């Protein structure tokens, strides 16, 4: 009988090492490998400046994932609020002393490191909401007053992220929180009220948006209106996607990307570059790998016997799914361009680090799936 079948059993170190979910790590590494390949192509068959740095970051992130995975799940429950507060302090620091780039103040310099705290907040918010709902019964979740506190946990960081401005990350924080509310048992009619209220506030929110954000929305509604200006990104992205056809133009042969018609080909529009070179078939293979990761995350969450672990694994998996969905829908012109990277493929250190930290938590949930935790966060015998 495996240790996992014993009720409430806490695995020792050797059992933890044997229980690491290598299948999930293999999938993450396969996606990252595709990312290195595309970044090599984006730099015109050169490892510099993007592919080599991305490979080093992935190696560091993988070590972080393994370290996070073997730490007891009860430690991460206790660490949820401190990690959330650190993320909040860093967001305030960005507002006061952050570095500006590409029209937004999103980064902060910590010695040799340049961090994007909003990426850390994506994981911190999931952790703190999972801890909060671990302390509530289904009956309590059904009472509106019990939802005010988690809403406050969302609104403070979301407002700071919007101020940077970073509409894409703010959207992800809101959508992740909505998903966790649903998983916690919040009734659907409350979502209907929230969506209706949000829709009513859209005209007001539009008035507070920056000019370039308004242009992105208007361009989404009519891309051909300014195809050489605000609509240039999405127009070129559609041309590149269509020119790839079923099987693509071949590795290192993407004309739209290598002739620099395609903007941001190493970050937000990297899926377009991949699809131009490997076609719709290659794009479907990549999306299938992402779907397998999501399936792994959901299966791990549903197998957890403690509520905190279940909420944590499902919340992080939902966050990962939103990354993929928003980025691919954005480059296809199905939603406005909001600047969300493609996970493990787009160039970016903080996003990769926090994503792998999140999957370290998911594997920790898997390793400690039989640990029983009560509403006060203590072990049950």
N, C-alpha and C positions, 0 to 999 in steps of 0.2 A: 504493500500500500504506500502510495506516495505521501509526502508530508502534507501535500495540498488537500488530501482527503480527510485529514484529522481536524476536528472542529476546534477553531480558535488557536491552532498551532502557530507559533512564531518561528519562522525558519532561521537556522543559524547561518553563518557566513558561507560555509561550503554549499549548503542547500540553495542559498541565494544565487551563487555563481552558476550552479547547475540549472537554475530556473530562469535565467535571463532569456528573454524571447528573441532568439537569434534570427528567426524568420522576419520579424518586424525590422530588426537592424539591417538585415540583408536588403529588404525593400527600400529602406531609407538610403542605403549606400548605393543601390542601383540608380535611384533617382539623382542622387548627388553626382554619380559618375556621368550621367547624361548632361548634367549641368556643367561639369568641367569641360566636356567635349564641345558644348555649344559656346562656352566662354572662349575656348581656344579658337573656334571658328570666328567668333565676333571680333577677335583681335587680329584677324587675317593670318591664321595659322601661327599664332605665337602664344606661349604660356603667359607672357607679360602683356598688359599689367593685371589681368583679371584672373585667369585660370590658376596660376601658381598660388596666389594669395587665397583664393577660394579653397584650394586643396589643403593648405596649411590650416585654415580656419575649420574645415570639416574635421581634420584629425584632432584638433583641440576640442571641438564640440563633441566628437564621439567619446573622447575620454571623459568629458563632463557628463554626458548621457549615462555612461556606465557607473560613474561615481554616484550620480543622483539615484540611479535605479536600485542600488543595493542599500540605500539608506531607508530605515524603517518608515513606513507610511505615516505612523503617528507623529514622527518628527515633522513631516511636511504639513500635517494638520496644524501643529503648533506654530510652524513657521509662516503660515498663510498671511496673518496680519502683518508681521514684520516685513515680509517681502512686498506686500501691498503698500505699506507706508514708505518703504525705500523708493518704490516706483513713483509714489506721489511726490516725495521730496525732490526726486530727480526731475520730474515734470515741472515743478515750481522753479527749480534751478535753471531749466531750459528757458523758461519764460523770462527769467531775470538776466541770465548770462549766456544763453545758448548761442550756438553758431548758426548763421544763416546760410542756406544754400538752396538753389533752385527756387527762390522766392518764398521759402519757408524757414522758420527758426525751429529746427527739430533735433539738433545734435548738441551734446555737451562734451567738452574736452576734459578727460580725467587722466592727467599725465600723458602717456603715449597713446591712450585709447580714446576713440571718438565713439560715444554711445548714443543710441536713439532710445531714450527711456520709454517712449510710447510702445515699443516692441515688448519691453519687459512688463509693462502694465497689462498687455494682452493675457499673459500667463498669470500675473498677480491677481487680476480681477477674477479669473476663473477659480483660483485657489481660495480666495476669500469668500466667494459666493458658495463654493462647495462646503466650506467650513460652516458658514452661516446656516445653510439649509440642512446640514447634518444635525443641527441643534433644534430643528423644528419638526413637529409632526405634520401629517397630511392635513389634519383639521386646522392647525395654526396657519399653514401655507394658504388655506382657503380664506383667511381673514385679511382684508385689504391693509389693515394697520401693520401687519407683519411684513408687508412688502415695501413699506416706506424706507426702512433702513437699507435693504439691498439696492433700492433705487438711488439712494444717496451715494452708496458706494460706487455706482455707475456714473452718476451725473457729474461728480467732482472731477475725476480724470477725463471724462468725455469733454467737459467744458475746457479744460486746459489743453487738450489735444486739438480741439477746434480752433483755439486761439493761436495755434502755431503758424498757419492753419494746416490741418491734415484731415481732410474730409473722409478719406478712405479708411484710416485707422479709427476715427471716431465712429464711422458706420460699423466697423467690425466689432468695436466694444459694445455698441448697442445691440447688434444682432446676436453676439455671443451671449449677452445677458438675457436676451429674449429666449434663446434656446435653453439656457439653464433654468430659467423660470418655468418653461414648459416641462423640462425633465423633472423639476421639483414637484410638479403637480398643480401648477396654477391653471385655473379653468380657462377654456378657450374664449369665453365671452369677455373676459378681462383683456385679452389680447385684441379682440375686435374693438373694444372701447379705446384702447391705447393707440391702435392703428388709425382709427377715425380721428382721434384728437391730433395725432401727428400729421395726418393729411390736412387737417384744418389749419395747422400752423405753417404749412409749406410756403404759402405766399408771404408770410411774415419773415420766415427764415431766409427766403430768397432775397429779401431786401437788405439783409445783413451780410450777405455773401460778398467776397471780394470779386472784382470785375472778371478775373480769369476763371473763377469758379462758375460765375454766371455764363461765361462763354462756353465752358465745357458742357453745361446742361443744354444750352441752346444749340450747340454743335451736335450733341447726341440726338436731339429732336430733328435736326436737319443738317447732316454733315456736309452736304454739297453747297450749302449757303456760303461757306468761306473755306473752300478746300485748300487754299494756299496759306491760310492764316490759322485760325483756331481749329479748323477741321483737318489740318495737314496730317497730324499723327494718325488719326483713325482712318483717314483715306488711304495713306500709305500702308497701314497695317492690313487693310482689306485687300489691297492690290497684291501684297506679298503673300497673304494666305491663299488667295485665289490662284496666283501664279505657281504655287507649289503643286497644285493638282493632287492626284491620288498618291503618287509615289515620291514626289518632290524632285528638286533639281540636282540633288546629290550633295554630299558633305563638302563644305567649303565652296559650294557653287551658287549660293543664294545671291542673285544679282541685286535685288532691292536692298538687302542688308549690306552687302560688301561695297556697293556703290554709294552707300550712305544716304539712300532715300528714306530708309527706315530709322526713325529716331529712337533713342534709349534702347538700343537692341541688346544691351548687356544687362538691363534691369527690367523695367516694366513691360517691354515689348519682346522679351526673349522667347516667349512661346511662339510668336509670329515668325521669328527667325528660324526656330527649330522646324516649324511646320513648312516653311518655304523650302528648306533643304531636305526634309524627310517626308513631306506631303501629309495628306490626311491620315494615311496609314500609320506614320510615325507618331503623329499627334494622338491618335487613338491608343497606341501602345503606351505612351506616357500617361494619358488619362487613366488607362487601366491600372497602371502601377499605383497612381494616386488612390484609385478606388479600393485597391487591395489594402493600402495603408489605413484607409478609413474603416474598412471592414474589420481589420485587426483591432483597431482602437475601440470600435463598438463592441466587439466580442469580449475584449478584456474588461471593458466597463461593465458589461452585463454579467460577467462571471464573478465580479467582486461581491463578497458577502458583507461588506461594510458600505454604508450610504455615502460616506465621504469619498471613498475610492471610486465608487460608481459614478458619482457626479463629476469628480475630477477627470477621470479618463474620458467620459463622454463629452465633457465641456472642452477639453483640449482637442479632442478629435473633431468636434464641431468647428473649433477655431481654425484647424488645419483645412477642413473642407471649405470654409468661407474664403480662406486665402486663395485656394485653387479656383473656386467658382468665380469669385469677383475678378481675379486676374484674367482668366480665359474669356469670361463674358465681356470684359472691358476691351480686350484686343480684338474681339469679333464685332464690336459695336453694338452689343446687346444692352449694355449699361454705360453711363458716362465714364470717361476716363478719370479715375480717382487715385491713381498712384499706389496700387497694392502689388508687392512683388510676388513672383511665382516661387513657392517654397522649395528650397534646396537647389533651385536652378538660377534664379536671379542673383546678381552680384550684390553682396551686402553682408557685413559681419554680424551686426546686432540681431538681424532677423534670423540668421542661421543659428546663432548661439542660443537665442531664446527658444527657437523651435525645437532644437535638440534637448534643451533643458526640459521643455514640456514633454517630449517623448521619453525622457528619463523618468519623469513622474508617472507616465502611463505604464512603463515597465515595472516601476516600483509597485504600482497598483496590482499588476499581474503577479509579481513575486509574493506580495502580502495579501493575496486575494482572500485567504481564509482567516485573516486577523479580524477579530470582532471589536468594534469600537462603539461605545454607547454615545448618547446625545451630549455628554459632557466632554467627549473626546478621550475617554479613558478606556482601557482594555476591558473586555468582558471575558470571563472564564468560560 
